[in-house]
Amino acid sequence: MTNMNSWRLLLFLKLFRKKSKYLLTISRQSSTVSLENSLNKKEVKNVNSSGVCLVRFTCCFSCRFYFLKRKYQFRFALVGLGALGFLVSSQLLERLLHLLILQPRMDGSNWLMTSHPYLYALYGILAAGLFEETARFLIFKYLSARQTLQNRDAIGYGLGHGGIELLLLGVLQLLNFLLISQMIASGQTEGLSQIVIKQMESLTPLSIFLPVFERLIALAVQILLSIWVYLAVKKKRVNLYVMAIIWHALIDLPAMLYQEKILSNMLLTELILLGASLLLWFLTKRMIKKEGEKGLI
């Protein structure tokens, strides 16, 4: 009887051990699936946020373009000149200057960024302002030699300049977010580095929306700056061209400070940008009134 009980006890312990291993395996698998599901849910949320922002982005730009086209009746050739001015000045000539002076390393850093971050920020904002506003100035000079400049020329050029910038830095960035989020959500992460995956997982709807908001502000700013340079050429007031360079640099300053981690709060950075843009709009209206121009904004 004792031997029978011992045998039954050993059998029970053996079965309990097997059952425990089975339950432990199931528990681990369910926790892994739960973790993957939580990550997938987060990526699906990022996909939804990116998609919503992309739709709103497109709608806002389309509505603004339609409204401005209907009000000012500018020519599409001016929009094309604006886009060309941005591509040549910002994406070609300015980048060549950065390659010559900064000589960036493979990781994207450079000697000025690492040793003098404040000087690097100053260099960056002044270079952008100088190249883009000079391109505006030269194109308006070229147009003034061939025809009488009209107010609609400033709006058309500014829309082209800001529109292509919005497309390259706004729409394409959103599409990038959308594609990578879909790849992570569907488990297709073979071609992605862990750094990219972690960055995408840390995104929130706010961090996706704010860059979109910034691009829409930048479009309005580019139109305002085009008005300054347009009047500089039309009125032969070089000081307005210089002021456009300074204002361009000041508008770029918050983003540069955030990039250099001098400003750490993205929302605060965008609020500073919004405040500076509203101030530029107010000063532009006052300058237009002072110069006796009507029908610009």
C-alpha positions as CSV (number, residue, x, y, z in Angstrom):
1,M,0.0,0.0,0.0
2,T,2.9,2.3,0.8
3,N,4.6,1.5,-2.4
4,M,1.4,2.1,-4.3
5,N,1.0,5.5,-2.7
6,S,4.6,6.4,-3.4
7,W,4.1,5.4,-7.1
8,R,1.0,7.5,-7.3
9,L,2.8,10.5,-5.7
10,L,5.7,10.2,-8.2
11,L,3.3,10.0,-11.1
12,F,1.4,13.1,-9.8
13,L,4.7,15.1,-9.4
14,K,5.8,14.1,-12.9
15,L,2.5,15.2,-14.4
16,F,2.5,18.4,-12.4
17,R,6.0,19.2,-13.6
18,K,5.0,18.7,-17.3
19,K,1.8,20.8,-16.8
20,S,3.8,23.6,-15.1
21,K,6.3,23.7,-18.0
22,Y,3.4,23.8,-20.5
23,L,1.6,26.6,-18.6
24,L,4.9,28.6,-18.3
25,T,5.4,28.3,-22.1
26,I,1.9,29.4,-22.8
27,S,2.3,32.3,-20.4
28,R,5.5,33.5,-22.1
29,Q,4.0,33.2,-25.5
30,S,0.9,35.2,-24.5
31,S,3.1,37.9,-22.9
32,T,5.1,38.1,-26.1
33,V,2.0,38.3,-28.3
34,S,0.6,40.9,-25.9
35,L,3.7,43.0,-26.2
36,E,3.7,42.7,-30.0
37,N,0.0,43.6,-30.0
38,S,0.6,46.7,-27.9
39,L,3.4,47.8,-30.2
40,N,1.2,47.1,-33.3
41,K,-1.6,49.1,-31.7
42,K,0.8,52.0,-31.2
43,E,2.1,51.8,-34.7
44,V,-1.5,51.6,-36.0
45,K,-2.1,54.8,-34.0
46,N,0.9,56.4,-35.6
47,V,-0.3,55.3,-39.1
48,N,-3.7,56.8,-38.4
49,S,-2.1,60.0,-37.1
50,S,0.2,60.3,-40.1
51,G,-2.7,59.6,-42.5
52,V,-5.0,62.2,-40.9
53,C,-2.2,64.8,-40.8
54,L,-1.4,64.1,-44.5
55,V,-5.1,64.6,-45.5
56,R,-5.4,67.8,-43.4
57,F,-2.1,69.0,-44.8
58,T,-3.2,68.5,-48.4
59,C,-6.6,70.1,-47.7
60,C,-5.1,73.2,-46.0
61,F,-2.6,73.7,-48.8
62,S,-5.2,73.2,-51.6
63,C,-7.6,75.6,-50.0
64,R,-4.9,78.2,-49.4
65,F,-3.7,77.9,-53.0
66,Y,-7.2,78.1,-54.4
67,F,-8.0,81.2,-52.3
68,L,-4.8,83.0,-53.2
69,K,-5.1,82.2,-56.9
70,R,-8.7,83.4,-57.0
71,K,-7.9,86.6,-55.1
72,Y,-4.6,87.7,-56.8
73,Q,-4.8,86.0,-60.2
74,F,-1.1,85.3,-60.3
75,R,0.5,83.4,-63.1
76,F,1.6,79.8,-62.7
77,A,5.0,80.8,-64.2
78,L,5.7,82.8,-61.0
79,V,4.9,79.8,-58.9
80,G,7.4,77.8,-60.9
81,L,10.0,80.6,-60.5
82,G,9.5,80.5,-56.8
83,A,10.0,76.7,-56.7
84,L,13.1,77.0,-58.8
85,G,14.5,79.8,-56.6
86,F,14.1,77.6,-53.5
87,L,15.7,74.5,-55.1
88,V,18.7,76.4,-56.5
89,S,19.4,78.6,-53.5
90,S,18.5,76.2,-50.6
91,Q,19.0,72.7,-52.0
92,L,21.9,73.3,-54.3
93,L,24.0,76.4,-53.5
94,E,23.5,76.5,-49.8
95,R,24.3,72.8,-49.5
96,L,27.5,73.3,-51.5
97,L,28.6,76.0,-49.0
98,H,27.9,73.7,-46.1
99,L,30.0,70.9,-47.7
100,L,32.9,73.4,-48.3
101,I,32.8,75.1,-44.8
102,L,31.5,72.5,-42.4
103,Q,32.9,69.4,-44.1
104,P,30.4,67.0,-42.4
105,R,31.4,63.6,-41.1
106,M,29.8,60.3,-41.9
107,D,27.4,60.5,-38.9
108,G,26.2,64.0,-40.0
109,S,28.1,66.0,-37.3
110,N,30.7,68.6,-38.1
111,W,33.5,70.5,-36.3
112,L,31.4,73.7,-35.9
113,M,28.4,71.8,-34.4
114,T,30.5,69.9,-31.9
115,S,32.8,72.7,-30.8
116,H,30.7,75.9,-31.1
117,P,26.9,75.0,-31.2
118,Y,25.8,78.6,-30.8
119,L,28.0,79.8,-33.6
120,Y,26.8,76.8,-35.7
121,A,23.2,77.9,-35.1
122,L,24.0,81.5,-36.1
123,Y,25.8,80.3,-39.2
124,G,22.8,78.1,-40.2
125,I,20.1,80.7,-39.9
126,L,22.1,83.4,-41.6
127,A,23.1,81.1,-44.5
128,A,19.5,80.1,-45.1
129,G,18.3,83.7,-45.0
130,L,21.1,85.0,-47.3
131,F,20.8,82.4,-50.0
132,E,16.9,82.3,-50.2
133,E,16.4,86.1,-50.0
134,T,19.2,86.7,-52.5
135,A,17.5,84.3,-54.9
136,R,14.2,86.2,-54.4
137,F,16.0,89.5,-55.0
138,L,17.7,88.4,-58.2
139,I,14.5,86.9,-59.7
140,F,12.5,90.0,-58.9
141,K,15.3,92.1,-60.4
142,Y,15.2,89.9,-63.6
143,L,11.4,90.3,-63.8
144,S,11.5,94.1,-63.2
145,A,13.9,94.4,-66.2
146,R,11.4,92.7,-68.5
147,Q,8.0,93.9,-67.1
148,T,6.4,96.1,-64.6
149,L,6.2,94.3,-61.3
150,Q,2.7,93.7,-59.9
151,N,1.5,92.7,-56.4
152,R,0.4,89.3,-57.6
153,D,4.0,88.5,-58.6
154,A,5.0,88.6,-54.9
155,I,2.2,86.3,-53.9
156,G,2.8,83.8,-56.8
157,Y,6.5,83.7,-56.1
158,G,6.1,83.3,-52.4
159,L,3.5,80.5,-52.9
160,G,5.9,78.6,-55.2
161,H,8.9,79.1,-52.9
162,G,7.0,78.0,-49.8
163,G,5.0,75.4,-51.6
164,I,8.0,73.4,-52.8
165,E,9.5,73.7,-49.4
166,L,6.3,72.4,-47.9
167,L,6.3,69.5,-50.3
168,L,9.9,68.4,-49.7
169,L,10.0,69.0,-45.9
170,G,6.3,68.4,-45.0
171,V,4.5,66.0,-47.3
172,L,7.5,63.7,-48.0
173,Q,8.2,63.5,-44.3
174,L,4.6,62.5,-43.5
175,L,4.8,59.9,-46.2
176,N,8.0,58.5,-44.7
177,F,6.2,58.3,-41.3
178,L,3.3,56.6,-42.9
179,L,5.3,54.0,-44.7
180,I,7.6,53.1,-41.8
181,S,4.7,52.9,-39.4
182,Q,2.9,50.5,-41.7
183,M,6.0,48.3,-42.0
184,I,6.5,48.1,-38.3
185,A,2.8,47.5,-37.7
186,S,2.8,44.6,-40.2
187,G,6.0,43.1,-38.8
188,Q,8.1,43.9,-41.9
189,T,11.1,45.3,-39.9
190,E,13.9,43.4,-41.7
191,G,15.3,46.5,-43.6
192,L,14.9,48.9,-40.7
193,S,17.5,49.7,-38.0
194,Q,16.7,49.4,-34.3
195,I,17.3,53.2,-34.0
196,V,14.6,54.0,-36.6
197,I,12.2,51.5,-35.0
198,K,12.7,53.0,-31.5
199,Q,12.3,56.5,-32.9
200,M,9.0,55.5,-34.6
201,E,7.8,53.8,-31.5
202,S,8.4,57.0,-29.4
203,L,6.3,59.1,-31.8
204,T,3.1,60.6,-30.5
205,P,0.2,62.2,-32.4
206,L,1.5,65.6,-31.2
207,S,5.0,65.0,-32.4
208,I,3.6,64.2,-35.8
209,F,1.2,67.1,-35.9
210,L,3.6,69.9,-34.8
211,P,6.0,69.6,-37.8
212,V,2.9,69.8,-40.1
213,F,1.8,72.9,-38.2
214,E,5.3,74.4,-38.6
215,R,5.3,73.8,-42.4
216,L,2.0,75.6,-42.8
217,I,3.4,78.6,-40.8
218,A,6.5,78.5,-43.0
219,L,4.4,78.7,-46.1
220,A,2.8,81.9,-44.8
221,V,6.2,83.3,-43.8
222,Q,7.6,82.7,-47.3
223,I,4.8,84.7,-48.8
224,L,5.4,87.6,-46.3
225,L,9.2,87.6,-47.0
226,S,8.5,87.6,-50.8
227,I,6.5,90.8,-50.2
228,W,9.5,92.4,-48.4
229,V,11.9,91.6,-51.3
230,Y,9.4,92.4,-54.0
231,L,9.0,95.9,-52.5
232,A,12.8,96.2,-52.1
233,V,13.1,95.8,-55.8
234,K,10.1,97.8,-56.8
235,K,10.8,100.7,-54.5
236,K,14.6,100.4,-54.9
237,R,15.0,100.0,-51.1
238,V,17.9,97.7,-50.4
239,N,17.2,98.0,-46.7
240,L,14.0,96.0,-47.1
241,Y,16.0,93.2,-48.7
242,V,18.4,93.2,-45.7
243,M,15.5,93.2,-43.3
244,A,14.1,90.1,-45.1
245,I,17.4,88.3,-44.5
246,I,17.3,89.2,-40.8
247,W,13.7,88.2,-40.5
248,H,14.3,84.9,-42.2
249,A,17.1,84.2,-39.8
250,L,15.0,85.0,-36.8
251,I,12.1,82.8,-38.0
252,D,14.6,79.9,-38.4
253,L,16.1,80.4,-35.0
254,P,13.7,78.5,-32.8
255,A,13.9,75.3,-35.0
256,M,17.7,75.6,-35.0
257,L,17.8,75.9,-31.2
258,Y,15.6,72.9,-30.9
259,Q,17.8,70.9,-33.3
260,E,20.9,71.8,-31.2
261,K,18.9,70.8,-28.0
262,I,19.2,74.3,-26.6
263,L,15.4,74.3,-26.6
264,S,14.1,70.9,-25.5
265,N,10.3,71.4,-25.6
266,M,8.8,71.0,-29.1
267,L,5.5,72.7,-28.2
268,L,7.4,75.7,-26.8
269,T,9.5,75.9,-30.0
270,E,6.4,76.0,-32.2
271,L,4.7,78.6,-30.0
272,I,7.8,80.9,-30.3
273,L,7.7,80.3,-34.1
274,L,4.1,81.2,-34.2
275,G,4.7,84.4,-32.1
276,A,7.5,85.5,-34.4
277,S,5.5,84.8,-37.5
278,L,2.5,86.9,-36.2
279,L,4.9,89.7,-35.4
280,L,6.3,89.5,-39.0
281,W,2.7,89.6,-40.4
282,F,2.0,92.7,-38.3
283,L,5.2,94.5,-39.4
284,T,4.6,93.5,-43.0
285,K,1.1,95.1,-43.0
286,R,2.6,98.2,-41.4
287,M,5.4,98.4,-44.0
288,I,2.9,98.0,-46.9
289,K,0.8,100.8,-45.5
290,K,3.9,103.0,-45.1
291,E,5.0,102.3,-48.7
292,G,1.6,103.2,-50.0
293,E,0.9,99.8,-51.5
294,K,-2.7,98.4,-51.5
295,G,-4.1,95.0,-52.2
296,L,-1.1,92.9,-51.0
297,I,-2.4,91.4,-47.8
